[in-house]
Amino acid sequence: MQLTIQGAAREVTGSCHVVQVHGKTILLDCGMFQGRRSEVQQKNLKLPVPIEQIDAIVLSHAHIDHSGRLPLLVRNGYNKAIHATQATCDLCEIMLADSAHIQEKDAEYLARHNREHFDPLYGMRDAARTAELMVAHDYGARFEVAPGVFAIFSEAGHILGSASVTIEVTEGSQTKRLVFSGDVGRSGLPIIRDPDPPKDVDWMLMESTYGNRDHGTVDDARAMLAKVVRETAARGGRVLVPAFAVGRTQELVYDLHQLADTGEIPKLPIYIDSPLATKATAIFERNTEVFDQTEKFVRSHNGESLFQFPLLRYTPDVEDSKKLSQSTGPAVIISASGMCESGRIVHHLHQGASNPRNTILIVGFQAEHTLGRRIVERRATIKTFGEEVPLKAQVAVLNGYSAHGDRTELAAWLQAVRATSPRLKDVFLVHGEPEAQDAFATQLRGEGYRVKVPSLGEKLTLG
């Protein structure tokens, strides 16, 4: 078996890994590289392997850094199966269409304003065709992805539908298993079930996003959210929350619903200003069977009422969004994208970042060279729509809302895998920036693992 790392190598975007075994080629994810357009465009355009060589694709979850180049493969002729969980299939249908729409609109904007030429990676038709190729599987079901090559999904606990992927092959009299962790979530996250570590593993391909730090607890994050809302409202300001439309937005709504019910936040309007988040919430409401039924708040509400309460308003219409960005008065505005690289949140930052009464609340990882990272670094100014905007708003960072496990949680997850895997040979770290990966690699080596941190394009022979 040979494994080639074609994305998320020493960085946290562009997840894509190529497995070659028994003369077959299987892709694990094919995500979009994110960051400065001038730097990532060519990386995104480069195909991981020639299209005609790909026999199947297995997708860990729907986030664009894991799924975002699938329509590019389809545009270039890929027409075979894309395997995923049912919730991931549902989410990809809307997320890839949204990605195509954003790219088309960005290209139109740049052309209209005589800026650099930008060709979208793909269009809406490519995204629709991608959705048609997706094949859904239940967690725990063993399915054949190519002759003699099988896969199994286990709960990753990251977002709705997220999975760790076991690739299973029989060589001679021995069955060997390579596990791709996908993005490993956290125990105790709202709505989503806790991670379920795979068993009987030979090789581990593992994410390491937070390999050098620990998060606060989920309960601490909820308390801090309430504090930020109260203090910002008392100043007469707005809480502007860049949030991924899938996962983070629903978790925030879940917690704000509880905080409103208990009176821990004032009665102020809470807006979900993202068409994608609105559609994604509807998908959550259709997939309640994979919610965490150990949570009292989940059990006491049906799927729909978790995401509907009197203070909450959805603004899918663009005119409502424009009015919202120009209005005043205390409010919470949750809007995509999560790293502030596109979408309606950029309009809210353009209008609100210079107001010291406001708070920009960061609730997720911000990759290098993104607007979100510059906000976390509290730059004196930020650039939105080509204009320099003074960053005078308060900036609050709540890592407790991360859907990625921290270093302690990742190590515990891997230890649970090792407890059932006497043949576990190697751990290959991906999906992490160098500082995080190197620290985590050192920690794991100290715990007795054989660890490698592969570079982009590196080929690994598993044997």
N, C-alpha and C positions, 0 to 999 in steps of 0.2 A: 504494500500500500504506500502511495506517495501523497504527500500533502504539500500544497504550494500556497503561500500566503500572498493574496492579491489585494488586500485592503486591511484597514485598521491595524497597520503595523507601525508601532511607535506613535500612534495617534488614535483618536476616538471616533473617526468617521470612515465611511467607505468599506464597511465590513464585507469581506468576500474571501472565501477559502475554497480551494480546488482539491477534491479528493479523486485520485486515480487508482482504480483497483479492478482486477479481472478484465482489463481492457476497456473499462467504462470510466466516464468522467462525470462527477457529480459536483455541483456548486453548492456550498453552504453560504446562503445569503448572497446578495449582490446590491450593496448599499451605495448611497451617494456620498461622495466626498464633500465636505462643507467647509466654508471659510472664504477667503478672498476669491472672487470669481475669476480673476486673472490667473490665480495659482491653481485652482482646482478644475477648471474647465477641461484641460487636456487629460488630467487624471481620470475624470469622469468619462471622457470619450473613449479612453483606451479599454478595449474588451479584455476581460481576464483570460480568456482562451478563445480560439476561433469558434464561432457559433456552431458549426457543423460537428464539433467534437463534444458538445455538451449533451449528455444523455438524460439528465434530470437536474432539477433544482430543489433544494430543501431549505425552507425559510424559517428562521427562528422566531421572528415577530415582525410587526408591521411598521415600526419606526423607520423613517426615511433613510437614516444612515445604515439600515440593514436591508431595506427593500427598494430604495429609490432608483436604482439603475435597471430593475427588471424590465420596464417598458423599453429601455434602450436595447436590451437583448432582443426583445420581441420586434422592435423596429428593424433590427438587423437580421431577422429571419428565424429567431427561436420560436418553435411551435410545439414544444413538448410540455410535460407536466411540471407544475410548480406546486410542491407539497407543503401544506401548512395546517395549522389547527383551524377549526371553523371560525372562531372569532378573528383570527388573523386574516383569513380570506375576506370576511366581512369588512374589516377595517382597511385592508389594502385597496378594496374597490373605491373607497372614498378618498383615501390618502394619496394614492397615485394619481387619481384624477385631479386632486387639488395641486399636487406637485406640477403636473403638466400645465394646468391653468396658470399657476404663478410664473412658470418659465415663459409661457407665451406672452403674458402681460408685461413681464420684465423686458422682453425683447422689443415689444411695441413701445414701451416707455423710452428705452434707450435710443431707438431709431427716431422717435418723435422729437427727442431733445438733442439730436446730433451728437450723441455720446458714442462710446465704443460699440462695435457691432457684436451682437450676441445671438448665437443660434441656440434655440432650445434643444435639449438632449432628445426630447420626444414630445409628442402632442397627445391630445385627449383620446384620439383613436387608438394610439398605442397603449395607453393606460387601460382603456376598455378591453382591448384584446388580451392584455395581461390578466385581467380579472377572469376572463373566460377560461384561461389555462390553469387556474388554481384548483387544486384538488384537496378537499378537507379530510382530516383524520382526527380521531379521538385521541386524547392523552392515553398512553399506555398501549395503544394498538400497534402491532408489528406489521409493517407494510413494505412491499417490494418497490424500490425506486429504480432499479435496473436489474437485469438477470443476475441473480446471486448476491445482490446487495440490498440489505434491508435497513429500515429506519424505525425508530421509536421516539415519540415525543414525551417528555416529562415536564411537569409544571416548573417554570423558571421563576414565577412570582414577581415578574418585572412590570408588565402591563397586561391587560386583558388579552388572553390568547398566547402569551409568550411561552416559549418552550426551550428547554435544552434538548439537543438532538443527539441520539445515539445512532451511529452508523455501524452496522454489524455485517461481517463477512466471515465465511468459513474457508480456511486455508488448510488443506489436508484434513487432518482429524480435529483441528482446533478452530473454535469460533473466536474471532477477535473483535473488539469493540473500541471504536474511536468516539469520544464524546466531545461535541462542541457545546460549551456552556450556554451559548447565547449571552444575553445580559442577565446576570443573576440578581434577583430582587432581594427584598428584605422581609424578614418575619415581622408580622404585625402591621404591614401596610393596610390602609383602608381598602375595602372591597376585594382586593386581589388575594387569592390563596397564597399561603407560604410556599417557598421553593421546595421541591421534592427531588433530592439529589439522585442521579442515576446510579445504577448498581453494576458491579462486575465489569469494570472499565480497564482497558489496557493503556490507552493514551488519552490525555486530556488537553483540549484546545480551549483556553480559558480567558475570559475577559479580566481586566485589571484596572478599570477606570479609577476606582478609589483605593488603589493598592497601597497608598502611603498615608491614609488618614481615616479617622473614624467619624461617624455622624453623631449628632445628638439623637435622642430617642424620638419616636413618632409622637409620643405624648408631649414632649418638650416643644416640638415643632408646632403642634396645635395651639399650645399656650402662647408661643411667640407670635403666631398668626393673629390670635386674638389681641395681643398687646399692640402689634403694629396697626391693626385696624382701629382700635380705640384711640391711640395717640394721634394717628393721622386725622381721624375724624374730628378730634378735639381741636386740631390746628385749622380745621376747615379745608383740609386737603383731600386728595384722592390717592388711593392705593392702586398703582399700576403694576400688574402682574404679567410679565411674559411667561407663558406656560405652554408646554406641548399640548396640542389639542386632544391628544389621546393619552389617557392615563393621569397625567398631572392635573389637568383641568377637572376631571371627575373627582379626584381625591380632594382637591380644594373645595369643590362644591359640597362634597360629603361632610367635610369638617366645618365649613361655614354654616351648613344646615344645622349641625349639632350645636355650634356656638350660638346661633340665633335662637334655637329652641331653649337653650339654658340661660339666655340673656347675657352671655359673656361678651357680646359685641352689640353696639347700638343698632337701632333699626335704620339702616341706610341701604340704598339700592345696591344690588350686586349684579353686575352685567357680565354675561358671557358673550364677548364681542368677537366671535369667530364662527363663520359658517361651518368650517370643518369640525370644530368642537361641538357644535350643535348636532351635526350628523353623527359624530362619534358617540355622543351621549345617547342618541337613539339606538345605536348598536349595543351599547352597554345594557340598555333596557331590554334588548332582545336576547341577551346572553346571560341571564341571571343564574343559570344553572352552574356557571363556573365562578360565581361570587363566593366569598369566604363566609360560610354559614355559621362559623364560630363567633361572628361579631353580632352583638345584641342589636345594634342599630340596623344592620342588614336584615336580621330576622324580623324586626318590628315594622319594617317597611317593605312593601312590594318593590320590584325593580324600578317602576316609574316614579314612585313618590320619593325615592332617595334623591332624585335630581330635580324635584319640583317643590318649591316652597314660596311663601308670599313675597319675600324680599328679592327673589331671583328673577332675572329677566334675560331672555335670549334675544340677541339683535342680529339675526342673519341678514337682514336687508341692509344694503350699503348706505342708503340714505339715513337710516337710523344710526348707523355707525358714525357717519359724518357729524350728525347732530350731537352725538355723545362726546366725540373728541373736542368739540367746541363749547360744550356746556361747562358749568361750574357747580360747585357744591360737593360735599363729601359723598364718596362712592367707592366701591371696589370694582375695578375693571380688569377682568382676566381675558387675555387675548394672545393669539399666536402671532409669530412663531416663538418657540421656547428660547432660542438663542438670539432673538431680535433681528434676524437677518432678512426677514420679509414679513408680509402680512400686515394686519391692522395695528398690531402693537407699535409698529414704527410710527404711524400717524399719532398715536397717543403719546409716545415719547417726544415726537417733534413738538407737540403742543404743551406737554406737561413737564419735561425734564428740567426746564429752567425755573420752575416754581418751587421755592423752598418749603412750601406747605405740603407738597406731595411726597409720597414715598414710592420708590421703585423697589418692588419686592422680588428678589431673585430666588427661585425655588428649585433650580436644577443646575446641572453641570453646564458650564459655558466654555466651549472649545476655544483654542487659540484663534486669534484674528477675527473673532466675531464681535458684533456690537455688544452682545451680552457680556463678553469678557471685559471689554473696555469700561462698561458700567461697573462691573464688580471691582475693577482696578481703580474706580473713582477718578477717572480722567477729568481734567478741568472742563473739557468740552467733548462732545460726541458729534458725529456727523450723521445727519438724517436727510435724505433726499438731496444730497450734495451740499447741504448747508451746515455750518458749525453752530451747535446749540450748546449754551452753557449748561453744565450738569450741576444744578443747584438743589435739585430734589434730594431728599434723604435716600440712602441706599441701604436696604436690609437684605441679608443673605441667610436663608434658612436651608441648610444642607440636610436637615432632618426629613425633608420632603423628597429627597432623592429616591428614585426607584431602583438605584444601583446599590448593591450591598457594599459596605465599607470593608476595610482590610480585615477586621475581626470577623465580620460575617462571611466574607469570601473564604477566609482560611477555615472557618467552621464548616462551610458547605463542602469544601474540598476534603476536609477530614472525614466528613460523613461519607463521601464517595470512597475514600481510601479504606474505610472500615469494612466495606463490602467487596473490595477490589484488590486481592492479594497480588495480582499481576500488574498493577498500575506501574508503568515504566517511566513515563515522561510527562511533564507538564509544559505546554507551550503557551506563553502569555501573549495575548493580543488585546486590542481595544483599550489602550491606555497610553498616556503621554509618558515620555522617557522617565521622568522623575518618579512617577507613580509605579511604573513597571519595574524599574531597577530596585526600588525599595521593597516591593512585594516579592520579587525574585530572591532577594537576599533573605527575607523572612522565611520563605518556603524552603530554601536550601538549608536553613538552620533547623527546619523541622523534618529534614531527611528526604525531601523531594529532589529529583533530578529535573532542573528547570532550564529552559532555553527561551530567549526572547528573540524571535525571528524578525528579520528585516523584510521590507516589501520585495516581493518576488522570490523570496528564498524557498527552495525546495527541500523538503524533509522526507527522508525515507524511514518509514515505520516498519520495524521488523524485530 
